[in-house]
Amino acid sequence: MTSCRTSAGPARGRRTARSVGDDRELAILATAERLLEQRAFAEISIDDLARGAGISRPTFYFYFPSKDAVLLTLLDRVTEEAHRAAGDVLVHLADDPRARWRELISRFHATFGGHRAVVLACAEVRGTNAEVRRLWADVLRRWVQAVEGVIEAERHRGGAPPGVPARDLAIVLISMNERVWYATFAGDGPAVAERDAVDVLLDVWLTSVYRTTHPTPGPPPDGCHPPAR
């Protein structure tokens, strides 16, 4: 049975043999995220990034081959933060499905909302940047796989009724979250008010998976246990 864990694995570095925790690299990333809060990605230059990090343009290239690589690293970091925030929240889903799903959606909402400038910048360039598109697609596939496994586990224990294939349902739900969060963060209407986004998403998830907004708790099915760390 598919593991109930939601973690999607370690983030991928953009540069070989990168120095973890290097102050200059972190300064470049912090500068990029700060500037993205002020202007579009296309309006940010390498000189802007180097100046903000307190380094020269040639030094910038020691850490990143391009500004696109900076954005990819930021995306890596945000998605990994989301995975860490999710943790093993769904391992004990059957104890209180409504509370656990709400916790998961809330944690993702908080993470992406806390880095909305990065999320919006990636959405901005995804149509023209193949690597951003591939990275985000890989992240979505991992989330879909995790949610598919949880839906199947809930059906197996009798907590959720049979329905459309779990994978298809997971794809639709994950895609819905992606679009709702983008519209909410970007103000790209019609959009759900940010204060209501978690509750609205939770209602749709529960109704789609359980055909009710108050699913019945119960013991998890055999084979769905906390994974070894």
ZIMO-V618615 format. One record per residue. PHI is phi in degrees with one decimal (none if undefined). OMEGA is omega in whole degrees, 0 to 359 (* if undefined). NEAR is the number of other C-alpha atoms within 10 Angstrom. Layout:
PHI;OMEGA;NEAR + PHI;OMEGA;NEAR
//
This chain:
none;179;11 + -61.5;179;14 + -61.1;179;19 + -84.9;182;26 + -72.7;183;22 + -98.8;183;25 + -62.2;182;18 + -107.5;175;19 + 91.8;185;12 + -71.5;177;12 + -69.9;180;16 + -98.1;178;13 + -74.2;180;14 + -92.9;183;18 + -130.7;182;14 + -65.1;175;7 + 56.4;179;7 + -68.7;178;13 + -80.4;182;11 + -65.4;177;9 + 78.4;180;8 + -59.4;185;10 + -61.6;181;11 + -69.5;178;17 + -62.4;178;19 + -62.8;179;14 + -66.8;177;17 + -63.0;181;25 + -64.1;179;20 + -64.7;177;16 + -62.9;180;18 + -60.0;181;26 + -66.5;179;21 + -64.5;180;15 + -67.0;178;18 + -64.5;176;22 + -74.6;185;15 + -110.9;184;11 + -153.8;180;12 + -70.3;181;13 + -56.7;182;22 + -64.0;182;12 + -90.9;180;10 + -97.7;181;15 + -104.2;175;13 + -63.1;177;20 + -61.2;177;15 + -61.5;181;16 + -67.0;180;25 + -65.6;180;21 + -62.0;181;15 + -64.9;180;18 + -87.8;179;20 + 75.0;180;15 + -130.2;178;15 + -84.9;177;14 + -60.0;178;14 + -59.9;179;11 + -66.1;177;12 + -53.1;185;22 + -69.9;174;13 + -68.6;184;11 + -96.5;182;20 + -140.9;180;18 + -76.0;182;12 + -165.3;176;12 + -72.8;174;20 + -60.4;179;19 + -65.1;176;17 + -64.3;180;22 + -63.3;179;23 + -62.6;178;20 + -66.8;176;20 + -61.1;179;21 + -63.4;175;22 + -54.2;184;21 + -66.5;180;17 + -67.9;181;20 + -67.2;177;22 + -66.9;176;20 + -62.1;178;17 + -63.4;179;21 + -62.8;179;22 + -65.0;180;18 + -64.4;179;19 + -66.3;179;20 + 52.7;180;15 + -110.1;186;17 + -59.5;183;18 + -90.5;180;23 + -60.3;180;19 + -104.8;182;18 + -53.4;186;21 + -63.4;180;22 + -61.8;181;15 + -161.6;187;16 + -55.0;182;22 + -61.2;182;19 + -65.5;182;15 + -68.7;178;17 + -63.3;180;19 + -64.1;179;17 + -61.9;180;18 + -63.3;181;21 + -61.7;180;19 + -63.7;181;18 + -66.6;177;21 + -66.0;179;21 + -59.5;181;19 + -65.5;181;15 + -66.6;182;20 + -69.8;176;20 + -65.5;179;17 + -73.0;179;12 + -127.7;187;18 + -62.1;180;22 + -63.0;178;23 + -68.9;180;23 + -58.9;182;22 + -69.7;178;21 + -65.0;178;19 + -64.9;176;21 + -64.3;180;16 + -64.4;186;14 + -100.4;186;17 + -59.3;182;16 + -68.1;183;10 + -115.0;182;10 + -109.7;185;13 + -65.2;183;11 + -71.5;175;14 + -60.8;180;22 + -62.1;180;16 + -67.1;181;12 + -63.1;181;16 + -66.4;178;19 + -62.6;179;12 + -65.4;177;13 + -61.0;180;17 + -62.3;179;17 + -61.4;180;16 + -66.2;178;16 + -64.8;179;19 + -60.3;180;23 + -60.4;181;19 + -64.9;181;21 + -67.4;176;25 + -56.2;180;21 + -63.2;180;22 + -69.0;178;25 + -61.9;179;22 + -62.8;179;22 + -65.3;178;25 + -65.8;176;24 + -68.7;182;18 + -63.8;181;15 + -82.0;180;15 + 88.2;180;17 + -79.3;178;21 + -123.6;181;20 + -76.8;175;16 + -60.8;179;15 + -174.1;179;12 + -61.0;180;11 + -50.5;184;11 + -58.1;180;20 + -63.6;180;17 + -62.4;179;11 + -63.8;179;19 + -62.0;179;25 + -60.5;181;17 + -64.5;182;14 + -67.5;178;18 + -63.7;179;17 + -63.2;178;13 + -62.0;179;15 + -57.2;181;19 + -58.3;183;12 + -69.8;181;13 + -62.4;180;23 + -64.3;179;26 + -59.9;182;20 + -61.9;181;18 + -66.7;182;20 + -69.8;184;20 + -88.7;187;14 + 67.0;183;13 + -91.5;190;13 + -68.7;357;10 + -68.6;183;9 + -136.6;176;16 + -76.0;177;18 + -58.6;186;15 + -59.1;181;16 + -66.5;183;9 + -104.7;190;10 + -59.5;183;18 + -62.6;182;23 + -64.3;180;14 + -66.1;179;13 + -62.0;180;21 + -59.3;181;21 + -59.0;181;16 + -68.3;179;16 + -60.5;182;25 + -64.1;180;19 + -64.0;182;14 + -71.9;184;19 + -83.6;189;24 + -111.4;187;22 + 64.0;177;14 + -159.9;177;14 + -93.4;178;16 + -132.5;181;14 + -65.3;182;17 + -82.4;175;15 + -68.5;177;15 + 174.8;179;16 + -68.5;177;14 + -69.0;177;19 + -69.2;176;17 + -57.8;177;10 + 97.9;179;11 + -109.7;183;18 + -123.5;176;13 + -56.2;182;14 + -71.9;176;10 + -67.6;179;4 + -97.8;*;3
//
